Structure formats: structure tokens, C-alpha cells
Amino acid sequence: MHFKIKKGLIFFFLMIGLQGIAQESTIQNLADDAYISKLVDTAMKNYPRMRSYQNRINIAGSNITKAKVSWLDAVTVSYIYQPGTTTIDPVNPSTSYFKGLQAGVFLNIGTLLAKPYQVRQAKQELLIARNDLDEYRITITTEIKKRYYLYIQRVAELKLQISTMHDTESALKDLKHKFEKGEETFDSYNKVQIQYSEHQQTKVQAEANVFIAKADLEELLGTKLENVK
């Protein structure tokens, strides 16, 4: 009976603890989401590929204007100016040579009919450029989140390794004191020394992982992580 009561109390306090952790995690995630938005905005302003996509949109927009103005390509205006009086060819009297200004307008039907298709094509190219930019916005947002979460994971792992190393260091000092007093064997003392050395190596690796994850994130940001506030 007492065992069931204790078991129930343990379960009750465990659920309360889990709810507290869940609430803390949710609040942290909300804070991270706001910070991630700043990271994404920074990447969209600084990352060179984003500017390249915007340049493509600008070029596509200019091509529409160019296609609309090129309607005039179908029209050709020419003129001939010959000073003097009109002459008649005596060999071919029906042929005469007019003097003065002669102008003519020529219309290229093929070029004229092709213009609407060129305008529509330019508009489609602008639409494609905008779609490419929208797609890359989604891609870079997802990539920023992945790299940021990995960075947070690496920082957490480093903190855990530092805490573990400190605990092992304290245990090593205590065991060394006992060993010197003859209260502990050399084998026990040596095992803790080995554990401490292993934790030191793991800490160094954890630090390197943090630097690598931070560099990967800053690659997309185009600036130091500390500059994003």
C-alpha cells in the first residue's frame, strides 16, 4: 500500500517536472523564433546570392520595357535628297529622276507580329525570376534554422562537457587527497585521472564543434553572429 502511494507521488512530481520543462522549452523556442527571424533578415540582406536573384528580377523587368519599346523596330523610315530639277531618261522615257527630298516608310510585318510574343516571354522571364527568389527565400530560411539549431546544440554539448569535466576534476582532487592519505587505492585514483583526461579531450572537440557550427551559420549571415541583436 505504501509502495503504491509512493509510486503515485513519484509519478505526480515527475509529471509536474516534465510540464515545467515543457513550458520552459516552449518559452525558449518562442524567443529563438524571434531571434531566428532576425538571422533570416540579416542573411537576406547580406548573402550575395540573394542580391543576385534580385538583380535577375531587375534585368527581367528591364527586358519587358525593352520588348515594349522595340515595337519601333518593325518600322523603317528612309529619305533621299537630290538637289536640282527633274530629269527624264531619254532611253526609257517612263523613268524619271525626281530632284529634291523623297521619303519612305517601310513596315516589317514579320517583326511586327513577333513583338507580342517577345513581350509575353519577357513577362514570363520576370515571373520565373520572382519565383526563383521566393524559392530561395524558403531555402535560406530553412538552412538558417538548421544551422542555428545545430549551433545551439553544439553550445549545449560544450556546456555539458565543461560541467562534466569540472565534476571529474573535483572528484580527482578529492580522490588524490584520499590517495595521499592512504584511504584510496592507486587503481581508483588512476581511473579518475584517465576519465579527467578523456573529458578534457572531449571538451576540446566540443569547443571545435561550436566554432565550426558558428562559422557555418555566419557564412549565410554575411556578418558575425554577435552583430545580430
Salt bridges, closest charged atoms under 4 A:
ASP73 OD2 - LYS115 NZ 3.74
ASP134 OD1 - ARG137 NH1 3.04
GLU143 OE2 - ARG147 NE 2.90
GLU157 OE1 - ARG154 NH1 3.16
ASP174 OD2 - LYS178 NZ 3.55
GLU183 OE2 - LYS181 NZ 3.46
ASP187 OD2 - LYS191 NZ 3.55
GLU207 OE2 - LYS203 NZ 2.61
GLU218 OE2 - LYS214 NZ 2.44
GLU219 OE1 - ARG147 NH1 3.13
GLU226 OE2 - LYS214 NZ 3.23
